[in-house]
């Protein structure tokens, strides 16, 4: 197997109030998937905690200190985001898992357990709490530290010149976008329900200054299907990835666009997450020697979360052949509307 999982039973130690969607059962699903993967001969590793220095590449030091002060206490940071006594340590472990996965994938080839035929380097960090809503100085949307942004910044600190992030969570990754909004070295691509929480992610948000054109938002109206998503990925996300030529691709793997998720209004099948991941992996094979790290975000229907994780793992693990890579058929009214809005905005920056 060419994919390695990073996760920990400790992710169950972050507790939320009764009825909260980001609940302990999500960690139990992740551990069940990890056990299933391990029984099949897969490599599952315990991550390390992130350091203050690594967090400071994305978050203000005062903010990190504020979250650290919640250790040992149950607090409400906003209407949706709560700490429990162990939440600070668990959030550090979640960000650390993303960093651990990046370090593993970027190791010199001789240090890796590689697939002999290809040497592909891929990893999945199955973590909670999620991270893509966390801003430099603000917790929100169940997120404390921006796991994928910290991972991208770590990859840059390790010497990579270009890193791409693809986010298919149903909610826009506002924290990730703002982390790199003026930075041309990090490409951020997000497909998301719009208008919807957190209110960002319009087609006109394309970056600023030197980063103009390196934020690519693909807003889709509620009810979008597999065919809608796969259309905008094939027409925009994947061509932009190929032109950017990243040295590493990170995926914010959220599963709340699943058809039965309580926090989303989309109609994706579990198989669609596998196909979207396969599209990204194929691009990675072409431009960055297959280097991909996926980091979990949302996904609040437990069946949808489990099935989505299995599909993602299958797509990351090229030795399994991955899921059926044929694109979904059907009407693409919402996807066509997104293309109509996006192409004129991105046209000056990318060949689409």
N, C-alpha and C positions, 0 to 999 in steps of 0.2 A: 504493500500500500504506500502511496506517495504523499498522503496527507497525514499530518500529526495533529492531535487534539490537545488543547490546553484548557484545563478546567479544574475545579476543586469543589469538594463537598462544602467548603466554607461559604460558598455563595448562598447557602440556605440560612446563614446567620444574619443576613440583612432582613429585618422584619418590618412589615408594613401594617397599617390598621386593618381590622376585619373588613372584608369587602373590597379592598384595594386590588386593582387588576394586576399590579406588579407584585405578585405574591410568591410565597415560598414554593408553591407547587411548580412554578416555572423552573426552579433549580432542580427539583426532583425529576422533571422531564429531562433536563440536561444530563443529570447523572445516569439516568436509565439509558440514554443514547450512548453515553461514554462507556457504560458497561457492555452494551451490545457491540459497540465498536471494538472494545478490548477482547471480547470473546471471539471475534472474527479475526484476531491477530493484529489489530490496529494498535498504534502507539499513542497512549494517553499520558500526558505529563502534567505535573503539578506546577503552576506558575509561581513566579516570585512576586513580591509586592513592588509597586512602582516607588521610585525615590522622589523626594521633594524636588530635587534638581530636574528630574524628568517631567514632573508635573508643571514646573515653572516655565517650561518652554511654551505652554499653552495657557496656563492659569496664573493669575496674579498671586503673588506670595501671600498677601493679606487674606485673599479668599481661601487659599489652601489652609492657612492657619485657622480661619473661621470654621471650616468643615472639620478640621482636626479637633477643635474645641468641643464638638458634639460627641466625641468618644465617651462612652459610658452613659449617654443620656438619650432619651427619646424626645425628639423635637420636630416641629413642623417648619420647614424652610419656605414653603409656599402652600397653596391650597392642595397641591398634588404630590409634593415631594417631602418625605418624612425620613427621619433617622431613627434608628434603634441603637442600643448601646454598642453594638459591634459594626455599625454601618460604615464608619470611617475606615476601619481596617479592611472591610470587605470591598469597599470602593477602591481602595489602594490596590487590592489584589486583582480586581477587575481590570483596572488600567495596566497593572503589571502583567496580566495575562496577554493583553494585546502587545505590549512591549516584548514579552518573552517570545511570542509567536514571530514577531519581526526579527528578533535576534536569531532565532532558529533558522528562519528561511534565508537570512542573509549570511549565514556562516559560510566559511570557505568550503568548497565541495568535499574536501578530504575529511571534514569533520562530521559530515552528514550520513545518516542512514538513507542512502539514496536508492531509488529504483534503478537497477543496473542499466536498463536499456536507455533511460532518458535522463536520470538525475533531476527530475522535477522537484521543486521545493515549494510546498504548500502547507498551510496550517489553518486551523479553525480554533478561535478562542470562544468558548461557550461560557458567557459571563452574565452576571447580574450584580448590581444594577446596570441598566443600559447607560449610554453616554452621550449620544449625538445632540441632545438639546442643551447640554451644559455649556455655558459661555465662559469667557475668561474670568468673570467675577460673579457668576450667578448660577445657582442650581435651579433646574426647572424640568418639568416633564418627566419626573422620576429619576433624573440624572444628576450626579454629583460632579464627576470628572469626565471629560470627554475622551473616552477610551481610544477611539479611532484617531482623533486628532493628536493625542499624545503619542500614539504609535507612529503616525506620519512624521511628526516632528522628530521622533527618535531615529527614524530611518534617515532623515535629512542630516541629523547630527552624526550618524555613522558614515556619512559621505555620499549618499545618493543625491544626484542632481535633480531628479524629477520623480515625484510620487503622485499617483492618482488614487482617488477615493471614489467609489461608486456606492451609492446609498439607495437601496430599494425598500426601505421601511415606508409604511404608509404615510408617516408624518415627515415633514421637511426637517432636515438636520441643520437647524439654524445655528447651533453652536459650532458645528464643523465649518459651515459656510463662513461665518465671521472670523474664525481662526485663521483663514487663509485668503481672505477676500482681496487683499492687495498683493498677494504672493504668487508670482508666475511659476514657481517651482512645484506647487501643489495644485493639481487639477481636481476640482470637486464636481461630480455629476450626481444629481439627485432626481429620482422619479418619485412623485408623491401625490396624494390627494390634495386638490386645491379648488376652492378655498377651504381651509381646514386649519386646525392647530398645527403649528404655533402662529400662523398668519404670514410667515415668510415663504419665499420660494417662487415668487413671480418670475415670468420669463425675462423680465427686464433686469433682474438681479444677476449681472454677469461678471461682477468683480469691479475693482476700482484701481486707478493708477496703473502701476505695472502689472497688476493682476487682472486687468480688464480682458474678458474673454475666457478666463480660466475657471469661472464658475458657470456651470451649465445646469439650468433648472428645467425639468420636464414635468410641469404640472398637469395632472389629469383630473377630470371631473369624476365625482362619485359614480360608481357603477362600472368603472373600467374593468376590462376582462384580460385574460391571458393575451389575446390577439392584440389588444390596444397596447399593452406594455411591450410586447415583443416587436411591434412595429416601431415604436419610438426608440427602442434600444438598437434595432438593426439600422435605422435611418440616421440616428444622431449619436447615441452614447458610444457605440462601438467604433464608428468612423472617427469620432473625436479622440478616443483612446489611442487608436492606431496612429493618428497624426501627432499626438502629444509624445508618444514613445516613452512612457514611464519606465523606470527601472524596477518598480514594484507597484502592484495594484492591491489596494485595500478595499474590502467590501464591508459596508455597514449592513449586516444581514438581519433585517427586521422582517418578521413574518405576519405583521398585522394588516397587510393587504389581502390576507387570506379571506375567502368568501364568508366565513362564519365568525370572523374576529369581532369581539364586542366593541372595539375602539376604532374600527375602520368601516368604510363604506364601499370597499372595492369587492371584486368578484374573482379573485385569483384562485386557481387550483394550487395544490401543493406542488404539482409537477412544474408549474411555471417558475417557481423559485429555483428549481434545478436547471431549467432551460436558461433563465437569465444568468445564473452562475456559469453555465457552460459557455455562454456567449462571451462572458468576461474572461474565462479561462482560455478560450481559443485565441482571443486577442493577446492575452499574456504570453501564450506560447509563441506568438509572432514577434512580440516587441521586448519582452523582458525575461526570456528563458523560463516562462511559466511560473514566475514568482507571484504568488497570490496569498494574501492573508485575509481571512474573513473573521469578523468580530460581531457577535450577536448584539442586536438592539431590541426592538419590541417583538410582540407576538404573544397574544393573551388568550387565545383559544388553545388549550393544551394539546388537543389533537393536531391542530394546524401547526403548532410549534414543533411537535415531534416529527410530523411528516416533512415539514420544511427543512428541519435539520438533516434528516436522512437524505433528502434530495440534494442539499448543498454538499454534504459529505461525498455523495456519489459523484457529483460533478467535479469536485476538487480532486478526487482520486481517479486519475486517468486509467489506472490499472483495472478498475472495475468496469470500464467502458462507459461509465456515466449513465444518466437517464436518457430517454429518447430525446435526441437533439432536434428532431423535426419541429418546426414552429407551429403554434396553434393556428387553426383556421377560424373563420367567423368574421362578423362585421367589426370594423375598426373606426366607428364614428368618433369616439372620444380620442383615439390616437391620432386620427387625421386632423382633428381640431387642434390638438397640441402641436402637431407639425406645422400647421398653418400659422400658429402664433410664434413658434420658436425659430423656424428657419430664417425669416427676415432679420431677426435679432442676432443670431449667431453667424449668419452668412458672411459678414465682414471679417470674422475671426477664424473660421474653419471651412474647409471644402466639403460641403454637404449637398 
